[in-house]
């Protein structure tokens, strides 16, 4: 690093460091201000969302309750209730034709087949045992459930579509009159269901949707101890006209354990409470209000924000945004924070209501009645900002929370930080540029004499000994330049003297180099001039080396020539031996091949002899077997002849029996003819008798018909007997011809047996001869193999000898080549004449 660079670095450090510190201070202040601004804006926005949602929810709940109160105050509602109550308790009498036990069994089957399947589809756990609840129903409840649920042809979940039941009875007529209006009210007001409960018996005498709670007691039935029962008993026990009760959300078994809340108001006639009107609160209305119909971004909640309800048990009362958008990702993110039972229920029901626990720095103060804003870890374990506050409505201890992930909320801070940093960098850059210009002007003034002195040094280094700095400055740099000029003058004078001395030494070295060059070109007669300086000693030593080397190379040349001549003689003799060895090897190879072919022929002869021996023995055995078979055939043919003779006798007897059948058939046919004539006479007599003979005429007609049938049957039997006789005659003829053929074949088989006995004797003689040939062939084959093995060993030894002689010849040839190369190499040198 030169002085200029060092000064630039120092000036840059003195300039940049203060500028950087100043920019850092400004940027830190701007960042702090941006963070505070964004935090305040986030707080205001989330607080506004919280307040808006809280106000909207309060209005939503209040509107539903007022709608229920209005419905209870209508005369038509009171009339409907009174009519349902008046006809409910006479259902057992009105439906006396329906067997209660059968209806109970059908309801049990309906629950097992349909309700259980739907419950399993919507829940992770099994459907609970409801047998005791079903058994608690009275006859009215059993028969009404049978008519409106079991016998209802509409599918599960659509039982409200039945207006008029198939059986005409008083409750059914009341249902047909009032159910359509109540169903319209339920849909218009957004209620999930409407209930009438008799305060005298605590019985649900009417519902719109006809679930399993219809026509049951709230003391012992399937809805006992539910939020519906809680709301009912709260209203009933009050006894006041203006009483209103809204229950919290909880699983409701008749709705397959989905979350449900119920609101209830009393039904008054005059000053007397006659019943309770309840409705199931629409849970989806709360979720849609909290989610703004999924328009989270539109209300300022961005990509990660959410607004939700939490109950006093710290469980959600509205469905979380993260479950609606991506249920599986939400469950995976929650991990162990979501217990297994709640995780399974969430995946089945697609909702976080009543399942996800929210216990954080935002929910705890809100449950104690405080409004506020917090920086906290949300129920997913994600850092968040949130505004919270209580929701007081009809005694509910709910809270409203609006939150957003910190990472998303702080995105504007990053943008502001980048803008502030960019401004600070631009200001710092401007200051640095200005300072750099001033430093450059100062350095140019300061470094000008130093650069001039540096140029002088470079010129001298390049060989310009006349170069001088000639500085006129009166400072330390000027003194340095003048001292450098004086030093150059002294050193140049000493260099001139050394140059002259080196010139003489240089000439001596050149002469020596010329001599060495001649020697390097193989001229050992060259000699270097010997001078009195240092180079002279070196020249004398080189001359002596050339003399000694020349003498040595002369001797090497003579020896190489002698070796070459001897090697050529040895190589010629080796070639003659190689040719002789190769000729012997070829002869042995031909002999070995001939012996090998002979051995192969003998081996094939031995094999053929062995195979012939085996074939002959096999032929002998086959002949014996054939002889035995022929004898068996002769015996079998004799037995066959006897069997065929016996069969001929039987066929003859069969012909005789068929003749007897023909005689019997003729007799039956004659009887049929006579019966036919008698039937005709009887018919004529019956016709003469008139009305009195009508019965007899019928009998005569049947007898005539029977006679005709007998005649037809006897004709068929006669035809069959004739056919049997013909077939029997042909069979007897065929059997006689077969007996003749069997006799002929038996005689031929006996002749074949005699010939096979003669063949067996000849075959045994042939087997003995083939066995002797096989023994002789095996002996010859063994001798041929021994001879072939000896020739093969001799051939291998000859091959080894030939290979060794060939290798020796190649070695001798190599020696000749080396001797020639050595002679050639020595011949390249120019040697001094040899003196004797």
C-alpha positions, 0 to 999 in steps of 0.5 A: 500500500503506497502513501497515496492509498494510506492517506486516502484510507485515513481520510476516508475513515475520518470521513465515512465513520462519522457519516455512518454513525450519523446515518445509523442514528437517523435510521434508528430513530426513523425505525423506532418511529415507524415501529411505534406508528405501525404498532399504534395503527395495528392497535387502532385497526384491531380494536376497531374490528373488535368493537365492530364485531362485538356490536354486530354480534350483540345486535345479531343475538338481540335480533334473534331473541326479539324475533323469538319473543315476537313469535311467542307473543303471536296469537297463532303461536299460542293456538298452535301450542294449545292444539299440539298439546290437546292432541299430543296425549291422545295419540296412543288412543288415536293410533290404537291400531299401531302396536307399541311394541312393534313401533318400539322395535322399528325405532330401535332398528332405525337408530341402529341403521341410520342414526348410528351411521350418520353419527359415525360419519360426523364423529370420531367416537362411537354412538353412545347407548341410548336404549334407556332414553328410548325406553323412557318414552311413553306410548304417545311418544313412541307412536308419534316418533313412529309416524313422523320419523320412522314411517316418514319416507323423507331421508334422514335430515329432511324429516321436516318435509312431512306435513300430513302423516299417512294416518289420519288422527288429531295430532296429524291434522294439527300438524298439517295446519300449523307446521307449514307456518312454523317451518316458514318462520324458522327459515325466515328468522334463521333459526335452526329449529323451533320447539314447543315444551309442555310445562305440565309434563316437561315434554317436547310436544313439537319440533320442526325437524323431528330429530330424536328429541321430538316427543320425549321428556326433558327429564328422562329422554335423550335431551335430558341434561342438555343445553335445551333442557337447561334453557327450558327449566330456566324459563319455566322456573322464572314464571315471568312474561319477560323472561328470556334465557340464552344457553351457551354452546355445547354438544347436543346428542340429537344433533349428532353431538354438534355444537348447539345453543338454545334460547327460550321464552315463556308462552302466556295466555292471559296472565298464565304461563302455559308452555315454553317456546325455544329455538336453536340458535344459528351457530353459523350466523355467529361464524359468518359475522366474525369472518365477515363472510370470509372477507378477512382482507377486506376488513383489514385482517390481511392473510393471517388475521382472524376475529373469533369468539371465546367462551368462559371455558376458553373454548372457541364459539366461532369457527377459526379462519385457519380451519376454514381455509386449510383444516389439515394444515391447521391440525399439523401446525397445532401438533401436540397443543391439540389433544387427540380427541379434539384433533379427531373431532375437528377433522370430522366436524370441520370446525373449531367450535367447542374444540380448540382452547384459547388461553393467552395474554389476550383471553385471560384479561378479557374473561375478567371483563377488560378491554385491551391490546396485547402482544402475545403468543396465540393458540397456534404458538405464533407471535401475534398482536390482538385486541380483546374485550368481553361480550355481555349478552343475555348472561353469556360470558363470551369474549371477542378477539381480533388478532393478526400475526406479528410477521404480517403486521410488521411488514410496513415497518420493514418497508419504512426501515428500507426507505429510511436506510436508503435516505441515510445512505444517500446523504452519507454518500453525498458527504463522502463524495464531497470529502473525497474531492477535498482529499484528492486536491490535498493529496495532489499538492502533497504527493507531486514532489514524491511522485517526481522522486519516484519517477527518477528512481524508476528511470534509474532502475530502467538503466537511465543513469543520467536521470536526476530529481532536481527538487527545489522544495525547501522541506524534507522531501527536497533534501531527500531528492538532493541527497539521492542525486549525489548518491547516484553520481558516486555510484555511477563512477564506481560502476564504470571502473567495474565495467572495464574489469568485467570486459576482459574477464568476459573475453576469456569466458567467451573463448572457454565457452567456444571450446566447450561448445566444440566438445558438446558437438563430439569434437574431443580434439578441441582445446581451450586457451589458458590465460592468467586470470581465474578463467585460465584454471578452468580452461586447463581442467577442461583440456585435461578432461577432453584428453582422458575422455577421448582415450576411454571412448577409443577403448570402448569402440574397440570392445563394442566391435568385438562384442558385435562380431561374437554376438552375430556368430552366436545368433546364426547358430541359434537360428539353426537350432531353432529351425531344427527344434521347430521341425521336430515339434511339427512332427510330434504335433502331427503324431499326437494329432493322429494318435488323438484321432485314433483314440477318439475312434477307439473311444467311439467304437467302445461306446458303440459296443457298450450301447450295442450290448445294452440294446441287445440286452434290452431287445432280449428283455423286450422279447421276453416281455412281448412273448409274455404279452402274446401269451396273455393276449391269447389267453384273453382272446379265449376268455373274450370268445367265451364272454361273447358266446355267453352274450350271444345266448343272452341276446337270443333270450332277449329276442324271445322275451320281446316276442312275449311282450308283443303277444301281451301288447296285442292282448292289451290292444284288443282290450282297448278296442273293446273298451272303446266300443263299449264307451261309444255304446255307453255314450249313445245310451246316455244321450238317449237318457237325456238329463238323467244320463248326463253324469253317465255320459261324462264317465263314458266320455272319460272311459273312451278317452282312456281307451284311446290313450291305451291304444296309442300307448300299446301302438308305441310299445309294439313299435318299440318291441319291433325295434328291439327285435330288429336291433337284437337280430343285428347284434346277434349277427355282429357277435357271431362275426366278432367270435370268428375274428377273435378265433383268427386273431388268437391263432395269429397270436400263437404263431407270433409267440412261436416266432418270438421264442426263436428270436429270443435264442438268436438275440441271446447269442448276439448279446454274448458276441457284442459283450466280447467286442466291447471288452476288446474295444475298451482294452484298445482304447486304454492302450491308445490313451497311454500312447497319446499321453506319452507323445503329448509329454514329448511334444510339450518338452520339445515346445519348451526347448524350442521356446528357450532356444527362441528366447536365446536367439532373441537375446543374442539379437538384442546383444548384437543390436546393443553392440552396433548402437554402442559402436555407432554412438562412439563413432560420432565422437571425433577422437584424437589419433591413437599413438602406439 
